[in-house]
Amino acid sequence: MGHAITIGNALRLDETDIFEDVRAYECSGTPADCIKLAKHFVLKDRKPDLVVSGVNHGSNSSINVIYSGTMSAAMEAAIEELPAIGFSLCDYGHQAEMSHIRPYVKLIAQTVLEKGLPRGIALNVNMPAFSEKQAIQGIRVCRQTMGHWGEEFDERYDPHGRPYFWLTGNFVNRDRGEDTDEWALAHHYISVVPCHCDLTAHHALRELNEWGL
């Protein structure tokens, strides 16, 4: 889903009783739409103390953050100058065990509430899957790993003989730094990466300015 927003279709917002004794809503739109509607409609008369997105099933570390609807909700909140956290668990199972991350989610959220975040910043928090062999070792503030997906498309055919494609591939990590989110997760730490929406490659500005455009 990424950071898509709904422009050409209507958005629907309905109250739901999914959480007992908590006022909650269901939205037909994207994660970013949810943040926009929450700020400008549901909470138009008051400012949220904290926006929390997730817990996502599956990692949003490294380049995955670009494609993540979970983190796009948090980033949309940061754009709106609201403190925000995106939580992800490195387990894609629908019945994933989450009891081991509960105290860390609470700790990180409480710390943000107490200390605040720099304007325009959202935290990308990734947490190791449950393991009976190894407990979580702690929390690491990290940078995003410079990895990418080595993608392949598996060509298949439907019963009518028409081709279709299934995206496959493997994550490629040539970043050997020990200050990255992937390193932290591999060593069973929770990774915390501060993110913002400025995608400018600042280190390339000088070179491009020498082009004489």
FENUR-V727241 format. One record per pair of residues at least 24 apart in sequence whose ideal C-beta (glycine too) atoms are under 7 Angstrom apart, sorted by the first residue. I is the first residue (numbers start at 1). J is the second residue. D is the distance in whole Angstrom. If there is no record, write none. Layout:
I,J,D
I,J,D
//
This chain:
1,30,6
1,31,6
1,69,3
2,67,5
2,69,6
2,72,6
3,32,5
3,72,4
3,75,7
4,30,5
4,32,7
5,30,6
5,32,5
5,33,6
6,30,6
6,33,5
11,37,7
13,37,6
30,69,7
31,69,4
31,70,7
31,72,5
31,73,4
32,72,5
32,73,6
32,76,4
34,73,6
35,73,5
35,76,4
35,77,5
35,80,7
36,76,7
39,80,6
48,82,6
49,113,6
50,83,5
50,109,6
50,112,6
50,113,6
51,77,4
51,82,5
51,83,7
51,84,4
52,85,5
52,87,7
52,109,6
53,84,7
53,86,5
54,86,6
54,87,4
54,88,6
55,87,5
55,88,7
55,89,5
55,98,6
56,87,7
56,88,4
56,89,7
57,89,6
57,91,6
57,92,5
57,93,7
57,94,7
57,96,6
58,88,7
58,92,5
59,88,6
59,90,5
59,126,6
60,86,7
60,88,4
60,124,6
60,126,6
61,126,5
61,145,6
61,181,4
61,182,6
61,185,6
61,191,6
62,144,6
62,145,4
62,147,4
62,181,6
62,182,6
63,147,6
63,148,5
63,149,7
65,124,6
65,144,7
65,195,7
71,124,6
74,122,4
75,122,5
75,195,6
75,197,6
77,122,6
78,120,5
78,121,6
78,122,4
78,196,7
78,197,7
79,197,6
81,119,6
81,120,7
83,112,6
83,116,6
83,117,5
84,122,4
85,109,6
85,112,6
85,122,7
85,123,5
85,125,6
86,122,6
86,124,5
86,125,7
87,125,5
88,125,7
88,126,5
88,127,7
89,127,5
89,129,6
90,126,6
90,127,7
90,128,6
90,129,5
90,185,6
91,129,4
96,129,7
97,130,4
100,130,5
100,136,6
101,127,5
104,136,7
104,139,7
104,190,6
120,196,5
120,197,7
121,194,5
121,195,7
121,196,5
122,195,5
123,192,6
123,194,6
124,193,4
124,195,5
125,190,7
125,192,5
126,181,6
126,185,6
126,191,5
127,190,5
128,185,6
128,188,5
134,188,5
136,188,6
136,190,6
137,187,7
137,188,5
137,189,5
138,189,6
139,189,7
139,190,5
139,192,6
140,184,4
140,189,4
140,190,7
140,191,6
140,192,7
141,192,5
142,179,6
142,180,6
142,181,5
142,184,5
142,191,5
142,192,7
142,193,5
143,179,6
143,180,6
143,193,7
144,181,6
144,193,5
145,173,6
145,175,5
145,180,4
145,181,6
145,182,4
146,175,5
147,171,6
147,172,6
147,173,4
147,175,6
147,182,7
148,172,6
//
